[in-house]
Amino acid sequence: MDTPDQITRITQHFNDSIQTKRQSLEPLAPAIARGAAVICQALDQGGKVLSCGNGGSAGDAQHFSSEMLNRFEMERPGLPAVALTTDSSTLTSIANDYDYDQVFSRQVQALGNPGDVLLAISTSGNSGNVVRAVEAAHAGNMQIVALSGRDGGKLPGLLSNSDVEIRVAVNSTARIQEVHLLVIHCLCDLIDQHIASQEK
């Protein structure tokens, strides 16, 4: 049975999430639009999106990939996207034979092509394997759309002028991940709208 204390905590979570989204809207909207433009340009030129992250961010990477490959909110052909977090045999073999920090970068090296985009997701911006994936993507002439949090961690220092960082500048991992999911839905919607505009 729920208690007043539990209802109070739940209410606080909702209110904190709402507040974080509200305060993130103005600073993030332009970056989200730029990130969508980077992805749309890659898709228009025959490229694809590789995505990666750890834990909840791995779930976000897979969420984005599934919305691309299947559909978001409108009927359209599937779009080329690969979540680098899903193949347990590949992940564990790389971690075992080399190092966990290379589980995404080696996949980027094998699957990425010039003109592709890496969607790199890290709430701290310091995840070693995400950092290595960004470095591998740059070496392969790919652009980066980075979803980060807090102060951005190591990611901002790795990004070029043609890359995009979408940073949720709060400390709570839960709040960062909640906004990251909303960002992903915004990206998917803008991609849908771009495709719809081409079909007119």
C-alpha positions in Angstrom: 0.0 0.0 0.0 1.3 3.4 -0.9 2.1 5.9 1.9 2.1 9.7 2.0 6.0 9.6 2.0 6.0 7.5 -1.2 3.5 9.8 -2.9 5.7 12.8 -1.9 8.8 11.2 -3.4 7.0 10.3 -6.6 5.6 13.8 -6.9 9.1 15.2 -6.4 10.5 13.0 -9.2 7.8 14.2 -11.6 8.4 17.8 -10.6 12.2 17.5 -10.9 11.8 15.9 -14.3 9.5 18.6 -15.5 11.8 21.4 -14.2 14.8 19.8 -15.9 13.0 19.6 -19.2 11.8 23.2 -19.0 15.3 24.5 -18.1 16.9 22.4 -20.9 14.6 23.5 -23.7 16.1 26.9 -24.6 19.8 25.9 -24.5 19.2 22.5 -26.2 16.8 23.3 -29.0 19.4 24.7 -31.4 21.8 21.9 -30.7 19.0 19.3 -31.3 18.2 21.0 -34.6 21.9 20.9 -35.6 22.2 17.3 -34.6 19.1 16.3 -36.7 20.6 18.3 -39.7 23.9 16.3 -39.4 22.0 13.0 -39.4 19.7 14.0 -42.2 22.6 15.1 -44.4 24.3 11.7 -43.8 21.1 9.8 -44.6 20.6 11.9 -47.8 24.1 11.0 -48.9 23.7 7.3 -48.3 25.2 7.1 -44.9 24.1 5.5 -41.7 24.0 6.2 -37.9 26.0 4.1 -35.4 25.0 4.5 -31.8 26.6 3.6 -28.5 26.4 4.0 -24.8 26.6 2.1 -21.5 23.8 1.0 -19.1 20.8 3.3 -19.6 22.6 5.0 -22.4 22.9 1.7 -24.1 19.1 1.4 -23.9 18.9 4.9 -25.4 21.2 3.9 -28.3 19.1 0.9 -29.0 15.9 3.0 -28.7 17.2 5.4 -31.3 18.2 2.6 -33.7 14.9 0.9 -33.4 13.0 4.1 -34.2 15.2 4.6 -37.2 15.1 1.0 -38.6 11.4 0.5 -38.0 9.4 3.8 -37.7 8.8 6.6 -35.3 5.4 8.3 -35.7 4.9 8.3 -39.5 5.0 5.6 -42.1 8.3 5.7 -44.0 11.0 3.3 -45.2 13.4 2.0 -42.6 16.5 4.1 -42.1 20.0 2.6 -41.7 21.1 2.6 -38.1 23.1 0.2 -36.0 23.3 0.1 -32.2 26.8 -1.1 -31.2 25.5 -2.3 -27.9 23.4 -5.3 -28.9 25.7 -8.1 -30.0 26.9 -9.8 -26.8 29.3 -12.1 -28.6 31.0 -9.2 -30.3 31.1 -7.1 -27.1 32.5 -9.9 -24.9 35.0 -11.1 -27.5 36.4 -7.6 -27.8 36.4 -7.0 -24.1 38.1 -10.4 -23.5 40.7 -10.2 -26.3 41.5 -6.5 -26.0 39.9 -4.1 -23.5 36.4 -3.0 -22.6 37.3 0.5 -23.7 37.5 -0.8 -27.2 34.1 -2.6 -27.5 32.6 0.3 -29.5 35.7 1.7 -31.3 36.5 -1.6 -33.0 33.0 -1.9 -34.3 33.2 1.7 -35.5 36.4 0.8 -37.4 34.8 -2.2 -39.0 31.3 -0.8 -39.7 31.7 2.9 -40.1 32.3 4.7 -43.4 33.2 8.3 -44.2 30.0 10.3 -44.1 28.4 8.2 -41.4 27.4 9.6 -38.0 28.2 8.3 -34.6 25.5 9.0 -31.9 27.7 8.9 -28.8 25.7 8.8 -25.5 27.3 9.3 -22.1 25.7 11.0 -19.1 29.1 11.9 -17.7 30.9 12.4 -21.0 33.7 10.3 -19.5 32.9 6.8 -20.6 36.1 5.3 -21.8 34.6 3.2 -24.5 32.4 6.1 -25.8 35.5 8.3 -25.9 37.4 5.7 -27.9 34.4 5.3 -30.3 34.5 9.1 -30.9 38.2 9.0 -31.7 37.7 6.0 -34.0 34.8 7.8 -35.8 36.9 10.9 -36.4 39.7 8.7 -37.7 37.2 7.3 -40.2 35.9 10.7 -41.3 32.6 10.4 -39.5 30.7 13.2 -37.7 29.6 13.0 -34.1 26.3 13.8 -32.4 27.1 13.5 -28.7 24.5 13.3 -25.9 26.2 14.2 -22.7 25.4 15.6 -19.2 26.9 17.6 -16.3 29.9 19.5 -17.5 30.3 17.4 -20.6 33.3 15.5 -19.3 35.9 14.6 -21.9 33.6 14.7 -24.9 33.6 18.4 -25.6 37.4 18.4 -26.0 37.2 15.7 -28.6 34.6 17.2 -30.8 35.3 19.2 -34.0 33.4 22.2 -35.3 31.3 20.0 -37.5 30.2 17.8 -34.6 27.3 18.5 -32.3 27.1 18.2 -28.5 23.7 18.1 -26.8 24.5 18.5 -23.1 22.0 18.3 -20.3 23.8 20.4 -17.7 22.4 18.9 -14.5 24.0 16.5 -12.1 21.3 13.8 -11.7 21.9 10.8 -13.9 18.2 10.0 -13.9 17.2 13.5 -15.0 19.9 13.5 -17.7 18.7 10.2 -19.1 15.1 11.5 -19.1 16.1 14.5 -21.2 18.2 12.3 -23.4 15.2 10.2 -24.3 13.2 13.3 -25.2 16.1 14.5 -27.3 16.1 11.2 -29.1 12.4 11.6 -29.8 13.0 15.1 -31.1 15.8 13.9 -33.4 13.5 11.1 -34.7 10.7 13.6 -35.3 12.9 16.1 -37.2 14.2 13.2 -39.3 10.7 12.1 -40.1 9.8 15.7 -41.1 12.8 16.0 -43.3 11.8 12.8 -45.1 8.2 14.0 -45.4 9.4 17.3 -47.0 11.3 15.4 -49.6 8.3 13.4 -50.6 6.1 16.4 -51.4 
